[in-house]
Amino acid sequence: MTNYELQALRKLLFLDVAEAAKEVGEVTTRTWQRWEDGSRKVPQDIADQMNDWCQFYSDMLDDKRMNNKDITYYKTLDSYEAATGKRNVVVWRLTQAIYSILLLERLRTNGLD
């Protein structure tokens, strides 16, 4: 995985650098920044984890589309935890990303009203 791909996937998953470093890489923010700026090679295990999270994201999005399920936007991790009983930063951010895509699709279909 290239540094540009790592950055693009992190942004797709709505993770900031500090969240990705802590929750995905279990590394310092500076280490993650070095992977993204290309000064250090992205480790294969990190590439694999990011690919796994992207597959999870894709599966979750497909499920919401196919079953016409609504999804709630949780502004904070605490509100996500209060509603779901789970405290997982990556899944919370994935939920935000999917909500945003589904909202855009609804707006394109139904207009801005």
KOLGU-4560 file (N, C-alpha, C; in nm, 3 decimals, padded with zeros to 5 digits):
<recs>
<n_xx: 00.085 n_yy: -00.117 n_zz: 00.000 ca_xx: 00.000 ca_yy: 00.000 ca_zz: 00.000 c_xx: 00.090 c_yy: 00.124 c_zz: 00.000 mol: A seq: 1 type: MET>
<n_xx: 00.057 n_yy: 00.219 n_zz: -00.085 ca_xx: 00.135 ca_yy: 00.342 ca_zz: -00.089 c_xx: 00.091 c_yy: 00.437 c_zz: 00.022 mol: A seq: 2 type: THR>
<n_xx: 00.173 n_yy: 00.537 n_zz: 00.045 ca_xx: 00.137 ca_yy: 00.636 ca_zz: 00.146 c_xx: 00.009 c_yy: 00.711 c_zz: 00.108 mol: A seq: 3 type: ASN>
<n_xx: -00.010 n_yy: 00.735 n_zz: -00.022 ca_xx: -00.130 ca_yy: 00.804 ca_zz: -00.067 c_xx: -00.255 c_yy: 00.718 c_zz: -00.047 mol: A seq: 4 type: TYR>
<n_xx: -00.242 n_yy: 00.590 n_zz: -00.072 ca_xx: -00.354 ca_yy: 00.498 ca_zz: -00.050 c_xx: -00.391 c_yy: 00.492 c_zz: 00.098 mol: A seq: 5 type: GLU>
<n_xx: -00.289 n_yy: 00.486 n_zz: 00.183 ca_xx: -00.315 ca_yy: 00.483 ca_zz: 00.328 c_xx: -00.392 c_yy: 00.607 c_zz: 00.371 mol: A seq: 6 type: LEU>
<n_xx: -00.348 n_yy: 00.722 n_zz: 00.325 ca_xx: -00.416 ca_yy: 00.846 ca_zz: 00.361 c_xx: -00.558 c_yy: 00.850 c_zz: 00.307 mol: A seq: 7 type: GLN>
<n_xx: -00.576 n_yy: 00.808 n_zz: 00.183 ca_xx: -00.710 ca_yy: 00.809 ca_zz: 00.123 c_xx: -00.805 c_yy: 00.716 c_zz: 00.198 mol: A seq: 8 type: ALA>
<n_xx: -00.757 n_yy: 00.598 n_zz: 00.233 ca_xx: -00.843 ca_yy: 00.504 ca_zz: 00.306 c_xx: -00.874 c_yy: 00.554 c_zz: 00.446 mol: A seq: 9 type: LEU>
<n_xx: -00.777 n_yy: 00.614 n_zz: 00.511 ca_xx: -00.802 ca_yy: 00.671 ca_zz: 00.645 c_xx: -00.912 c_yy: 00.777 c_zz: 00.636 mol: A seq: 10 type: ARG>
<n_xx: -00.904 n_yy: 00.862 n_zz: 00.536 ca_xx: -01.005 ca_yy: 00.966 ca_zz: 00.520 c_xx: -01.141 c_yy: 00.908 c_zz: 00.483 mol: A seq: 11 type: LYS>
<n_xx: -01.141 n_yy: 00.805 n_zz: 00.400 ca_xx: -01.266 ca_yy: 00.738 ca_zz: 00.364 c_xx: -01.336 c_yy: 00.686 c_zz: 00.489 mol: A seq: 12 type: LEU>
<n_xx: -01.258 n_yy: 00.636 n_zz: 00.583 ca_xx: -01.313 ca_yy: 00.580 ca_zz: 00.706 c_xx: -01.340 c_yy: 00.686 c_zz: 00.813 mol: A seq: 13 type: LEU>
<n_xx: -01.322 n_yy: 00.813 n_zz: 00.777 ca_xx: -01.348 ca_yy: 00.927 ca_zz: 00.866 c_xx: -01.258 c_yy: 00.929 c_zz: 00.989 mol: A seq: 14 type: PHE>
<n_xx: -01.142 n_yy: 00.868 n_zz: 00.980 ca_xx: -01.049 ca_yy: 00.867 ca_zz: 01.093 c_xx: -00.951 c_yy: 00.983 c_zz: 01.081 mol: A seq: 15 type: LEU>
<n_xx: -00.923 n_yy: 01.051 n_zz: 01.192 ca_xx: -00.813 ca_yy: 01.147 ca_zz: 01.187 c_xx: -00.683 c_yy: 01.070 c_zz: 01.213 mol: A seq: 16 type: ASP>
<n_xx: -00.572 n_yy: 01.137 n_zz: 01.196 ca_xx: -00.442 ca_yy: 01.069 ca_zz: 01.207 c_xx: -00.423 c_yy: 01.009 c_zz: 01.345 mol: A seq: 17 type: VAL>
<n_xx: -00.457 n_yy: 01.084 n_zz: 01.449 ca_xx: -00.438 ca_yy: 01.034 ca_zz: 01.586 c_xx: -00.524 c_yy: 00.910 c_zz: 01.612 mol: A seq: 18 type: ALA>
<n_xx: -00.647 n_yy: 00.911 n_zz: 01.563 ca_xx: -00.735 ca_yy: 00.794 ca_zz: 01.581 c_xx: -00.680 c_yy: 00.673 c_zz: 01.508 mol: A seq: 19 type: GLU>
<n_xx: -00.638 n_yy: 00.692 n_zz: 01.384 ca_xx: -00.583 ca_yy: 00.580 ca_zz: 01.307 c_xx: -00.458 c_yy: 00.525 c_zz: 01.374 mol: A seq: 20 type: ALA>
<n_xx: -00.372 n_yy: 00.615 n_zz: 01.420 ca_xx: -00.248 ca_yy: 00.572 ca_zz: 01.485 c_xx: -00.279 c_yy: 00.487 c_zz: 01.608 mol: A seq: 21 type: ALA>
<n_xx: -00.370 n_yy: 00.535 n_zz: 01.691 ca_xx: -00.401 ca_yy: 00.466 ca_zz: 01.816 c_xx: -00.484 c_yy: 00.340 c_zz: 01.794 mol: A seq: 22 type: LYS>
<n_xx: -00.592 n_yy: 00.351 n_zz: 01.717 ca_xx: -00.691 ca_yy: 00.244 ca_zz: 01.708 c_xx: -00.657 c_yy: 00.138 c_zz: 01.604 mol: A seq: 23 type: GLU>
<n_xx: -00.591 n_yy: 00.175 n_zz: 01.498 ca_xx: -00.556 ca_yy: 00.079 ca_zz: 01.393 c_xx: -00.412 c_yy: 00.033 c_zz: 01.408 mol: A seq: 24 type: VAL>
<n_xx: -00.322 n_yy: 00.130 n_zz: 01.415 ca_xx: -00.180 ca_yy: 00.096 ca_zz: 01.414 c_xx: -00.118 c_yy: 00.068 c_zz: 01.548 mol: A seq: 25 type: GLY>
<n_xx: -00.184 n_yy: 00.117 n_zz: 01.654 ca_xx: -00.126 ca_yy: 00.108 ca_zz: 01.788 c_xx: 00.016 c_yy: 00.163 c_zz: 01.789 mol: A seq: 26 type: GLU>
<n_xx: 00.030 n_yy: 00.280 n_zz: 01.725 ca_xx: 00.159 ca_yy: 00.348 ca_zz: 01.713 c_xx: 00.139 c_yy: 00.495 c_zz: 01.750 mol: A seq: 27 type: VAL>
<n_xx: 00.247 n_yy: 00.569 n_zz: 01.752 ca_xx: 00.236 ca_yy: 00.712 ca_zz: 01.778 c_xx: 00.178 c_yy: 00.783 c_zz: 01.655 mol: A seq: 28 type: THR>
<n_xx: 00.122 n_yy: 00.899 n_zz: 01.680 ca_xx: 00.071 ca_yy: 00.980 ca_zz: 01.570 c_xx: 00.183 c_yy: 01.012 c_zz: 01.471 mol: A seq: 29 type: THR>
<n_xx: 00.301 n_yy: 01.040 n_zz: 01.522 ca_xx: 00.415 ca_yy: 01.074 ca_zz: 01.435 c_xx: 00.451 c_yy: 00.958 c_zz: 01.343 mol: A seq: 30 type: ARG>
<n_xx: 00.446 n_yy: 00.836 n_zz: 01.393 ca_xx: 00.475 ca_yy: 00.719 ca_zz: 01.308 c_xx: 00.374 c_yy: 00.712 c_zz: 01.194 mol: A seq: 31 type: THR>
<n_xx: 00.246 n_yy: 00.730 n_zz: 01.226 ca_xx: 00.143 ca_yy: 00.725 ca_zz: 01.121 c_xx: 00.167 c_yy: 00.836 c_zz: 01.019 mol: A seq: 32 type: TRP>
<n_xx: 00.202 n_yy: 00.954 n_zz: 01.067 ca_xx: 00.230 ca_yy: 01.065 ca_zz: 00.977 c_xx: 00.346 c_yy: 01.032 c_zz: 00.883 mol: A seq: 33 type: GLN>
<n_xx: 00.445 n_yy: 00.964 n_zz: 00.934 ca_xx: 00.559 ca_yy: 00.926 ca_zz: 00.849 c_xx: 00.516 c_yy: 00.827 c_zz: 00.742 mol: A seq: 34 type: ARG>
<n_xx: 00.426 n_yy: 00.736 n_zz: 00.776 ca_xx: 00.375 ca_yy: 00.644 ca_zz: 00.673 c_xx: 00.301 c_yy: 00.723 c_zz: 00.566 mol: A seq: 35 type: TRP>
<n_xx: 00.219 n_yy: 00.818 n_zz: 00.609 ca_xx: 00.140 ca_yy: 00.895 ca_zz: 00.513 c_xx: 00.224 c_yy: 00.993 c_zz: 00.431 mol: A seq: 36 type: GLU>
<n_xx: 00.330 n_yy: 01.046 n_zz: 00.488 ca_xx: 00.411 ca_yy: 01.140 ca_zz: 00.409 c_xx: 00.516 c_yy: 01.069 c_zz: 00.324 mol: A seq: 37 type: ASP>
<n_xx: 00.523 n_yy: 00.937 n_zz: 00.338 ca_xx: 00.611 ca_yy: 00.858 ca_zz: 00.253 c_xx: 00.754 c_yy: 00.846 c_zz: 00.304 mol: A seq: 38 type: GLY>
<n_xx: 00.783 n_yy: 00.903 n_zz: 00.419 ca_xx: 00.920 ca_yy: 00.891 ca_zz: 00.471 c_xx: 00.948 c_yy: 00.754 c_zz: 00.531 mol: A seq: 39 type: SER>
<n_xx: 00.842 n_yy: 00.679 n_zz: 00.559 ca_xx: 00.855 ca_yy: 00.539 ca_zz: 00.601 c_xx: 00.753 c_yy: 00.456 c_zz: 00.523 mol: A seq: 40 type: ARG>
<n_xx: 00.793 n_yy: 00.334 n_zz: 00.492 ca_xx: 00.706 ca_yy: 00.242 ca_zz: 00.418 c_xx: 00.590 c_yy: 00.198 c_zz: 00.508 mol: A seq: 41 type: LYS>
<n_xx: 00.473 n_yy: 00.187 n_zz: 00.448 ca_xx: 00.356 ca_yy: 00.138 ca_zz: 00.522 c_xx: 00.376 c_yy: -00.011 c_zz: 00.548 mol: A seq: 42 type: VAL>
<n_xx: 00.375 n_yy: -00.053 n_zz: 00.675 ca_xx: 00.392 ca_yy: -00.196 ca_zz: 00.705 c_xx: 00.277 c_yy: -00.280 c_zz: 00.648 mol: A seq: 43 type: PRO>
<n_xx: 00.308 n_yy: -00.402 n_zz: 00.610 ca_xx: 00.207 ca_yy: -00.489 ca_zz: 00.551 c_xx: 00.091 c_yy: -00.515 c_zz: 00.646 mol: A seq: 44 type: GLN>
<n_xx: 00.119 n_yy: -00.530 n_zz: 00.776 ca_xx: 00.009 ca_yy: -00.557 ca_zz: 00.869 c_xx: -00.086 c_yy: -00.438 c_zz: 00.879 mol: A seq: 45 type: ASP>
<n_xx: -00.035 n_yy: -00.318 n_zz: 00.863 ca_xx: -00.121 ca_yy: -00.199 ca_zz: 00.863 c_xx: -00.203 c_yy: -00.194 c_zz: 00.735 mol: A seq: 46 type: ILE>
<n_xx: -00.141 n_yy: -00.224 n_zz: 00.623 ca_xx: -00.214 ca_yy: -00.230 ca_zz: 00.495 c_xx: -00.325 c_yy: -00.334 c_zz: 00.504 mol: A seq: 47 type: ALA>
<n_xx: -00.294 n_yy: -00.450 n_zz: 00.561 ca_xx: -00.395 ca_yy: -00.555 ca_zz: 00.576 c_xx: -00.510 c_yy: -00.510 c_zz: 00.665 mol: A seq: 48 type: ASP>
<n_xx: -00.477 n_yy: -00.445 n_zz: 00.777 ca_xx: -00.583 ca_yy: -00.397 ca_zz: 00.867 c_xx: -00.671 c_yy: -00.293 c_zz: 00.799 mol: A seq: 49 type: GLN>
<n_xx: -00.610 n_yy: -00.201 n_zz: 00.726 ca_xx: -00.689 ca_yy: -00.100 ca_zz: 00.657 c_xx: -00.778 c_yy: -00.163 c_zz: 00.551 mol: A seq: 50 type: MET>
<n_xx: -00.725 n_yy: -00.261 n_zz: 00.480 ca_xx: -00.807 ca_yy: -00.332 ca_zz: 00.382 c_xx: -00.922 c_yy: -00.406 c_zz: 00.449 mol: A seq: 51 type: ASN>
<n_xx: -00.897 n_yy: -00.465 n_zz: 00.564 ca_xx: -01.003 ca_yy: -00.533 ca_zz: 00.639 c_xx: -01.111 c_yy: -00.434 c_zz: 00.683 mol: A seq: 52 type: ASP>
<n_xx: -01.071 n_yy: -00.318 n_zz: 00.733 ca_xx: -01.168 ca_yy: -00.217 ca_zz: 00.774 c_xx: -01.248 c_yy: -00.167 c_zz: 00.655 mol: A seq: 53 type: TRP>
<n_xx: -01.183 n_yy: -00.153 n_zz: 00.541 ca_xx: -01.255 ca_yy: -00.109 ca_zz: 00.420 c_xx: -01.355 c_yy: -00.214 c_zz: 00.374 mol: A seq: 54 type: CYS>
<n_xx: -01.320 n_yy: -00.341 n_zz: 00.388 ca_xx: -01.415 ca_yy: -00.448 ca_zz: 00.354 c_xx: -01.534 c_yy: -00.446 c_zz: 00.450 mol: A seq: 55 type: GLN>
<n_xx: -01.508 n_yy: -00.425 n_zz: 00.579 ca_xx: -01.614 ca_yy: -00.414 ca_zz: 00.678 c_xx: -01.706 c_yy: -00.297 c_zz: 00.643 mol: A seq: 56 type: PHE>
<n_xx: -01.646 n_yy: -00.184 n_zz: 00.607 ca_xx: -01.719 ca_yy: -00.065 ca_zz: 00.565 c_xx: -01.809 c_yy: -00.096 c_zz: 00.445 mol: A seq: 57 type: TYR>
<n_xx: -01.751 n_yy: -00.160 n_zz: 00.345 ca_xx: -01.825 ca_yy: -00.194 ca_zz: 00.224 c_xx: -01.941 c_yy: -00.288 c_zz: 00.254 mol: A seq: 58 type: SER>
<n_xx: -01.916 n_yy: -00.389 n_zz: 00.335 ca_xx: -02.022 ca_yy: -00.484 ca_zz: 00.373 c_xx: -02.133 c_yy: -00.414 c_zz: 00.450 mol: A seq: 59 type: ASP>
<n_xx: -02.096 n_yy: -00.327 n_zz: 00.543 ca_xx: -02.194 ca_yy: -00.255 ca_zz: 00.623 c_xx: -02.279 c_yy: -00.163 c_zz: 00.534 mol: A seq: 60 type: MET>
<n_xx: -02.214 n_yy: -00.095 n_zz: 00.441 ca_xx: -02.286 ca_yy: -00.006 ca_zz: 00.349 c_xx: -02.382 c_yy: -00.086 c_zz: 00.261 mol: A seq: 61 type: LEU>
<n_xx: -02.336 n_yy: -00.197 n_zz: 00.207 ca_xx: -02.422 ca_yy: -00.283 ca_zz: 00.125 c_xx: -02.543 c_yy: -00.331 c_zz: 00.204 mol: A seq: 62 type: ASP>
<n_xx: -02.521 n_yy: -00.370 n_zz: 00.329 ca_xx: -02.630 ca_yy: -00.417 ca_zz: 00.415 c_xx: -02.733 c_yy: -00.307 c_zz: 00.436 mol: A seq: 63 type: ASP>
<n_xx: -02.688 n_yy: -00.187 n_zz: 00.464 ca_xx: -02.781 ca_yy: -00.075 ca_zz: 00.487 c_xx: -02.859 c_yy: -00.044 c_zz: 00.359 mol: A seq: 64 type: LYS>
<n_xx: -02.793 n_yy: -00.051 n_zz: 00.244 ca_xx: -02.861 ca_yy: -00.023 ca_zz: 00.117 c_xx: -02.961 c_yy: -00.133 c_zz: 00.082 mol: A seq: 65 type: ARG>
<n_xx: -02.918 n_yy: -00.258 n_zz: 00.091 ca_xx: -03.003 ca_yy: -00.370 ca_zz: 00.049 c_xx: -03.125 c_yy: -00.386 c_zz: 00.139 mol: A seq: 66 type: MET>
<n_xx: -03.109 n_yy: -00.361 n_zz: 00.265 ca_xx: -03.219 ca_yy: -00.380 ca_zz: 00.360 c_xx: -03.291 c_yy: -00.250 c_zz: 00.391 mol: A seq: 67 type: ASN>
<n_xx: -03.253 n_yy: -00.145 n_zz: 00.318 ca_xx: -03.313 ca_yy: -00.013 ca_zz: 00.336 c_xx: -03.318 c_yy: 00.027 c_zz: 00.483 mol: A seq: 68 type: ASN>
<n_xx: -03.209 n_yy: -00.002 n_zz: 00.552 ca_xx: -03.203 ca_yy: 00.027 ca_zz: 00.695 c_xx: -03.161 c_yy: 00.171 c_zz: 00.717 mol: A seq: 69 type: LYS>
<n_xx: -03.226 n_yy: 00.233 n_zz: 00.813 ca_xx: -03.183 ca_yy: 00.366 ca_zz: 00.854 c_xx: -03.058 c_yy: 00.353 c_zz: 00.940 mol: A seq: 70 type: ASP>
<n_xx: -02.985 n_yy: 00.459 n_zz: 00.945 ca_xx: -02.864 ca_yy: 00.462 ca_zz: 01.027 c_xx: -02.863 c_yy: 00.595 c_zz: 01.100 mol: A seq: 71 type: ILE>
<n_xx: -02.822 n_yy: 00.593 n_zz: 01.222 ca_xx: -02.819 ca_yy: 00.713 ca_zz: 01.304 c_xx: -02.680 c_yy: 00.774 c_zz: 01.300 mol: A seq: 72 type: THR>
<n_xx: -02.677 n_yy: 00.905 n_zz: 01.294 ca_xx: -02.549 ca_yy: 00.976 ca_zz: 01.300 c_xx: -02.522 c_yy: 01.010 c_zz: 01.446 mol: A seq: 73 type: TYR>
<n_xx: -02.412 n_yy: 00.960 n_zz: 01.496 ca_xx: -02.372 ca_yy: 00.988 ca_zz: 01.634 c_xx: -02.259 c_yy: 01.090 c_zz: 01.630 mol: A seq: 74 type: TYR>
<n_xx: -02.286 n_yy: 01.207 n_zz: 01.682 ca_xx: -02.188 ca_yy: 01.316 ca_zz: 01.675 c_xx: -02.064 c_yy: 01.287 c_zz: 01.759 mol: A seq: 75 type: LYS>
<n_xx: -02.082 n_yy: 01.217 n_zz: 01.869 ca_xx: -01.969 ca_yy: 01.188 ca_zz: 01.958 c_xx: -01.959 c_yy: 01.038 c_zz: 01.984 mol: A seq: 76 type: THR>
<n_xx: -01.840 n_yy: 00.998 n_zz: 02.022 ca_xx: -01.819 ca_yy: 00.858 ca_zz: 02.060 c_xx: -01.904 c_yy: 00.823 c_zz: 02.182 mol: A seq: 77 type: LEU>
<n_xx: -01.919 n_yy: 00.916 n_zz: 02.273 ca_xx: -02.002 ca_yy: 00.891 ca_zz: 02.392 c_xx: -02.148 c_yy: 00.866 c_zz: 02.354 mol: A seq: 78 type: ASP>
<n_xx: -02.201 n_yy: 00.943 n_zz: 02.259 ca_xx: -02.341 ca_yy: 00.921 ca_zz: 02.218 c_xx: -02.355 c_yy: 00.788 c_zz: 02.145 mol: A seq: 79 type: SER>
<n_xx: -02.253 n_yy: 00.750 n_zz: 02.068 ca_xx: -02.254 ca_yy: 00.618 ca_zz: 02.002 c_xx: -02.256 c_yy: 00.507 c_zz: 02.107 mol: A seq: 80 type: TYR>
<n_xx: -02.171 n_yy: 00.521 n_zz: 02.208 ca_xx: -02.164 ca_yy: 00.420 ca_zz: 02.314 c_xx: -02.295 c_yy: 00.413 c_zz: 02.392 mol: A seq: 81 type: GLU>
<n_xx: -02.355 n_yy: 00.528 n_zz: 02.422 ca_xx: -02.481 ca_yy: 00.529 ca_zz: 02.497 c_xx: -02.591 c_yy: 00.456 c_zz: 02.421 mol: A seq: 82 type: ALA>
<n_xx: -02.593 n_yy: 00.471 n_zz: 02.290 ca_xx: -02.699 ca_yy: 00.409 ca_zz: 02.208 c_xx: -02.673 c_yy: 00.262 c_zz: 02.177 mol: A seq: 83 type: ALA>
<n_xx: -02.546 n_yy: 00.225 n_zz: 02.161 ca_xx: -02.515 ca_yy: 00.089 ca_zz: 02.115 c_xx: -02.454 c_yy: 00.000 c_zz: 02.222 mol: A seq: 84 type: THR>
<n_xx: -02.404 n_yy: 00.061 n_zz: 02.328 ca_xx: -02.334 ca_yy: -00.017 ca_zz: 02.430 c_xx: -02.193 c_yy: -00.055 c_zz: 02.391 mol: A seq: 85 type: GLY>
<n_xx: -02.146 n_yy: -00.002 n_zz: 02.279 ca_xx: -02.012 ca_yy: -00.034 ca_zz: 02.228 c_xx: -01.928 c_yy: 00.092 c_zz: 02.225 mol: A seq: 86 type: LYS>
<n_xx: -01.801 n_yy: 00.077 n_zz: 02.255 ca_xx: -01.709 ca_yy: 00.191 ca_zz: 02.247 c_xx: -01.593 c_yy: 00.151 c_zz: 02.157 mol: A seq: 87 type: ARG>
<n_xx: -01.614 n_yy: 00.168 n_zz: 02.028 ca_xx: -01.514 ca_yy: 00.134 ca_zz: 01.928 c_xx: -01.502 c_yy: 00.253 c_zz: 01.833 mol: A seq: 88 type: ASN>
<n_xx: -01.390 n_yy: 00.321 n_zz: 01.841 ca_xx: -01.370 ca_yy: 00.443 ca_zz: 01.762 c_xx: -01.383 c_yy: 00.416 c_zz: 01.613 mol: A seq: 89 type: VAL>
<n_xx: -01.323 n_yy: 00.308 n_zz: 01.566 ca_xx: -01.324 ca_yy: 00.281 ca_zz: 01.422 c_xx: -01.466 c_yy: 00.252 c_zz: 01.374 mol: A seq: 90 type: VAL>
<n_xx: -01.541 n_yy: 00.170 n_zz: 01.446 ca_xx: -01.678 ca_yy: 00.139 ca_zz: 01.404 c_xx: -01.765 c_yy: 00.264 c_zz: 01.413 mol: A seq: 91 type: VAL>
<n_xx: -01.746 n_yy: 00.345 n_zz: 01.515 ca_xx: -01.820 ca_yy: 00.471 ca_zz: 01.526 c_xx: -01.792 c_yy: 00.559 c_zz: 01.404 mol: A seq: 92 type: TRP>
<n_xx: -01.666 n_yy: 00.573 n_zz: 01.367 ca_xx: -01.631 ca_yy: 00.655 ca_zz: 01.251 c_xx: -01.686 c_yy: 00.595 c_zz: 01.121 mol: A seq: 93 type: ARG>
<n_xx: -01.684 n_yy: 00.462 n_zz: 01.110 ca_xx: -01.743 ca_yy: 00.397 ca_zz: 00.992 c_xx: -01.891 c_yy: 00.429 c_zz: 00.983 mol: A seq: 94 type: LEU>
<n_xx: -01.958 n_yy: 00.428 n_zz: 01.097 ca_xx: -02.100 ca_yy: 00.461 ca_zz: 01.101 c_xx: -02.123 c_yy: 00.603 c_zz: 01.051 mol: A seq: 95 type: THR>
<n_xx: -02.037 n_yy: 00.697 n_zz: 01.092 ca_xx: -02.048 ca_yy: 00.834 ca_zz: 01.043 c_xx: -02.028 c_yy: 00.841 c_zz: 00.891 mol: A seq: 96 type: GLN>
<n_xx: -01.929 n_yy: 00.770 n_zz: 00.842 ca_xx: -01.900 ca_yy: 00.770 ca_zz: 00.698 c_xx: -02.017 c_yy: 00.715 c_zz: 00.619 mol: A seq: 97 type: ALA>
<n_xx: -02.073 n_yy: 00.604 n_zz: 00.665 ca_xx: -02.185 ca_yy: 00.542 ca_zz: 00.595 c_xx: -02.309 c_yy: 00.631 c_zz: 00.600 mol: A seq: 98 type: ILE>
<n_xx: -02.335 n_yy: 00.691 n_zz: 00.714 ca_xx: -02.447 ca_yy: 00.784 ca_zz: 00.725 c_xx: -02.432 c_yy: 00.895 c_zz: 00.620 mol: A seq: 99 type: TYR>
<n_xx: -02.312 n_yy: 00.948 n_zz: 00.607 ca_xx: -02.288 ca_yy: 01.057 ca_zz: 00.512 c_xx: -02.315 c_yy: 01.015 c_zz: 00.368 mol: A seq: 100 type: SER>
<n_xx: -02.272 n_yy: 00.896 n_zz: 00.332 ca_xx: -02.296 ca_yy: 00.846 ca_zz: 00.196 c_xx: -02.445 c_yy: 00.825 c_zz: 00.172 mol: A seq: 101 type: ILE>
<n_xx: -02.513 n_yy: 00.763 n_zz: 00.268 ca_xx: -02.656 ca_yy: 00.738 ca_zz: 00.251 c_xx: -02.735 c_yy: 00.869 c_zz: 00.247 mol: A seq: 102 type: LEU>
<n_xx: -02.694 n_yy: 00.967 n_zz: 00.325 ca_xx: -02.758 ca_yy: 01.098 ca_zz: 00.320 c_xx: -02.740 c_yy: 01.161 c_zz: 00.183 mol: A seq: 103 type: LEU>
<n_xx: -02.621 n_yy: 01.156 n_zz: 00.129 ca_xx: -02.596 ca_yy: 01.210 ca_zz: -00.004 c_xx: -02.682 c_yy: 01.140 c_zz: -00.109 mol: A seq: 104 type: LEU>
<n_xx: -02.692 n_yy: 01.008 n_zz: -00.100 ca_xx: -02.775 ca_yy: 00.934 ca_zz: -00.196 c_xx: -02.921 c_yy: 00.974 c_zz: -00.185 mol: A seq: 105 type: GLU>
<n_xx: -02.971 n_yy: 00.992 n_zz: -00.063 ca_xx: -03.110 ca_yy: 01.035 ca_zz: -00.045 c_xx: -03.132 c_yy: 01.175 c_zz: -00.101 mol: A seq: 106 type: ARG>
<n_xx: -03.037 n_yy: 01.263 n_zz: -00.076 ca_xx: -03.049 ca_yy: 01.400 ca_zz: -00.128 c_xx: -03.048 c_yy: 01.402 c_zz: -00.280 mol: A seq: 107 type: LEU>
<n_xx: -02.967 n_yy: 01.319 n_zz: -00.339 ca_xx: -02.963 ca_yy: 01.312 ca_zz: -00.486 c_xx: -03.094 c_yy: 01.258 c_zz: -00.541 mol: A seq: 108 type: ARG>
<n_xx: -03.154 n_yy: 01.166 n_zz: -00.469 ca_xx: -03.279 ca_yy: 01.104 ca_zz: -00.515 c_xx: -03.400 c_yy: 01.193 c_zz: -00.487 mol: A seq: 109 type: THR>
<n_xx: -03.405 n_yy: 01.250 n_zz: -00.368 ca_xx: -03.524 ca_yy: 01.322 ca_zz: -00.323 c_xx: -03.510 c_yy: 01.473 c_zz: -00.324 mol: A seq: 110 type: ASN>
<n_xx: -03.396 n_yy: 01.525 n_zz: -00.355 ca_xx: -03.375 ca_yy: 01.669 ca_zz: -00.350 c_xx: -03.334 c_yy: 01.713 c_zz: -00.211 mol: A seq: 111 type: GLY>
<n_xx: -03.312 n_yy: 01.841 n_zz: -00.197 ca_xx: -03.261 ca_yy: 01.895 ca_zz: -00.071 c_xx: -03.369 c_yy: 01.922 c_zz: 00.033 mol: A seq: 112 type: LEU>
<n_xx: -03.494 n_yy: 01.904 n_zz: 00.000 ca_xx: -03.603 ca_yy: 01.933 ca_zz: 00.095 c_xx: -03.609 c_yy: 01.834 c_zz: 00.205 mol: A seq: 113 type: ASP>
</recs>
